Each structure stands twice: as structure tokens, then as C-alpha cells.
Amino acid sequence: MTRLRHHRVALFGLLTLTITACSSSPPALYTISPVQGQAQTGAPHVIIVQTIGLARYLDRSQIVKSSEASRLDVLNNDWWGEPLGAMLTRVLAEELTQRLPQSTVINEAGAVTASPDAVIEIDVRRLDEDAGGNLILLAQANINFKSRKSSVLRNFRIVVPPSGTGTPGQVAAISAAVGQLADGLAMMLTAGR
């Protein structure tokens, strides 16, 4: 009888450990918030934002805290609520729509299609914190103007000081940096037309 009882206790203990291991807390999900900017006129009428390209180290569910000193610091239980490239494209299209009220801005990945007057291509090379806690956004943008058959290429380096602590502070800084990128793109669109 004691032997059977020991087996039951061991089995119960193993079952308890298995349930505990499987019931870890779900990840916290975050999204980038659109930031309002100054409205501008003179941009092309129909603008398409192509799906944004990401450095491979950013292309993951987990939020990357930092890539300083050749070390990748990933927040294992803090995740993006949607794929980062798709979210950046969606947010930038929304921000450009607000900044360019006389234009129609279309997300290439969306269901709506139209013949564009300008196409925006963006490659994000860095979007994480440096050793001092500043958010760094490094990106390259190219705008193809169909009417002139020309393009404008620009590199962006945007630095946003920490606006809070932890992941919420980093996500707020990312939102601010993406808003500054939208400001720069709006100026490119109005100046290059």
C-alpha cells in the first residue's frame, strides 16, 4: 500500500509541475500609436505606402529592447500585437493621411488599390534603445514620383529620449519616432512634387 501511495504522490507532484509550467502568464501585447502632426498641402493626390522592410533582428513577435554592443536584448514576455512591418506601414499610412488631408494615402497591403501618383518605399534598419536609453530609429526612404519619373531618396536618423520606464516608455518613444518619420516623409512628398 505504501508503494502505491508513493507512486500516487509522485504522479500528483509531476502533474502539478506540468500544469504550473503550462500556465505561465500570457505575453503583454503592445501597439504603436499614431502621432498627430502638422497638416500640409501640395502632395501628390494618390500615395501608396509599400510594406515596410525591417532589419531581420526586428522581425519577431517579441519587442527588441536594444542591439547595443553586438548583443540583442529581447523582451521575452512583451510582444507586438501584430507583425512589426505591417504595424509600421499601417501607422505611417494613418499619420500621412492626417498630415496630407488633400491626398489619399493607401496601404499597399490593404484591400484598396488605385493608380498612384507617388510610391513610398521604406527600409527600417534599427528601432531600439541605445546604451543611454534613447530610442534610435534608422531608416531609409525612397519616394517615386510617377508624373516626373523621378525619385527622392533620404536617410533618417531619429533619436527620441526616454519618455518613461520599461516597455510602455519604449513603445511611447517608438510612437514618437514614427511620428517624426511621418513628418519627414510628408515634407518629402510636398517638396518633391
N, C-alpha and C positions, 0 to 999 in steps of 0.2 A: 504494500500500500504506500509506503513512504516513497518508493521509487517512482510510482505513478504520479504521486503528488509533486515530486521534484520536477518531473517532465512537464506537468501542467503549469507549474510556476515559471519554469524556463520558457515554455511556449507563450505564456501570457506576457512575460517580460519582453520577449522578442517581438510579439505583436504590438506592444506598447511603443517600443523603439521604432518600429516600421511606421506606425501611424504618426508618431511625432515627427519623423523625418519627412514624411509626405505632406505634412500640414504646415510647411514653412509659410511665412507671410507672403502674399502676392506682391508683385512689384508695384511701386508707385509710378503712375503714368503722368507724363508731362507733355505740354504742347507749347509751341512758340506763339505768342500773342502779337497780332498786328499792331503797329505803332502809327499814330496819325502823323501826317506831315503837311507841308505847305502845298496848296493846290497850284498847279502851273498850267499854262496854255501853250499851244504851238507844237504839240507832239503829234506823231502820225495818228491817223484815225483808228486803224486796227493793228494791235500789237499782240504778238504771240510770245509767251514765255515758255521756252523749251524746258523740259525736265532737267533740273539742276544736277550737274555731275558732282560727285563727292570723292574726296580722298578716301581710299579703301578703309583706312583705320576708323573713319567716321561712320561708315556704312554698316551699322549694327543697331540692335534694339536698345542696348544699354547706352546711357549718356557718357560720353568721354569727358572726364574732368580735365585731364592735362596730357600733353605729349612732350613735356619738357625733359631735357637731359636724356633723350633716347629711351625714355620709359613711358609706357602707356598706362595711365591711371583711369580705370573704367569703374563707374558706379554700378555695381552688380545688381542692386535692387531698385535703381531709378532708371526707368525706361522711357523712350519716346512713345507717345500714343499712336504714332503712325510712322512709316518709314521716313527717315530724316530728309532725303532728297525730295520726296513728294510733299512733305510738310513745308519745306522751304519754298518750293515752287508755288504752292497754294497761297502761302502768306505773302510772298512777294507780288503775286498777281493781285491779291486783295489790296495791298498797300499802293501799288501803282494805279489801280482803279480809283482809289481815293485821291491820289496826288495828281492824276491826269483826268479830270472829270469830262473832258471833251473827247476822250479816246475810249475805245473798247479794248480791254485787256483780257486776253484769253489764255487759260492754262492749257498747254499742248496736250496734257494727259486727260483733260476733261472731255465731255461728250460733245461740246460745241466746236464747230470748225468754221473757218472763214478764210478768205484770201487776205494775207497780212500785208500791211504797209511796212512793218518792221518786225524783225525776229530777234529776240534776246537769247543769247547763249551764255550760261554762267557755269564756271567751274570753281567749287569751294575747295581750297587746299588746306585750310586749317580753321577750326571752330572749337577752341578750348581755351583753358586758362594758362597763363604763363606762371613763372615761379612767384611773381608778386601778387597773383590772384586776379590780374587784369584779364578780361576776355579778349582774345585775339581772333579776328575774322580776316583771313587772307583769301581773296577771290580774284578771279579774272573774268571780265565780262566783254562780250563782243555783241554789238548791235548791227545787224544787217538791214540797211535801208533799201527797200525794193525799188522805189522810184528813181533813186540816184545810182543804183547798182554799186553802192559803196558800203563800207562798214567802219565802225569806230570801235577800237579796242582799248580797254583800260584795266589796269591793275588796281585793286583796292586793298588797303591795309587799315583796318578799323580796330581801334583799341578802346574798350569800354571798362572803366574802373568798376570794381565790385560794388553792386548796389544792395547787397545783403549777404547773408551767410548761407552756406550749404547749397544744395541743389536748387531750391527756389531762387536764390540770389544769382546763381549761374544762369538759370533759364531766363530770368529777367534781363540779365546783361546780354544774352544771346538775342532776345527780342529787340533790345535797343540797337544792337549792332546790325541786325537785319533791317531795321527801320532806316538806319544811316545808309545802308546799301541801296535801299529803295530810293532815298533822296538822291544819291549819286546817279542811279540809273535814270530817274526822271529828268535830271539835268542833261544827261547824255542824249536822251530822246528829244528834248526840246531844243537843244543847241545843234544837234546833228541833222535835223530835218531840213 
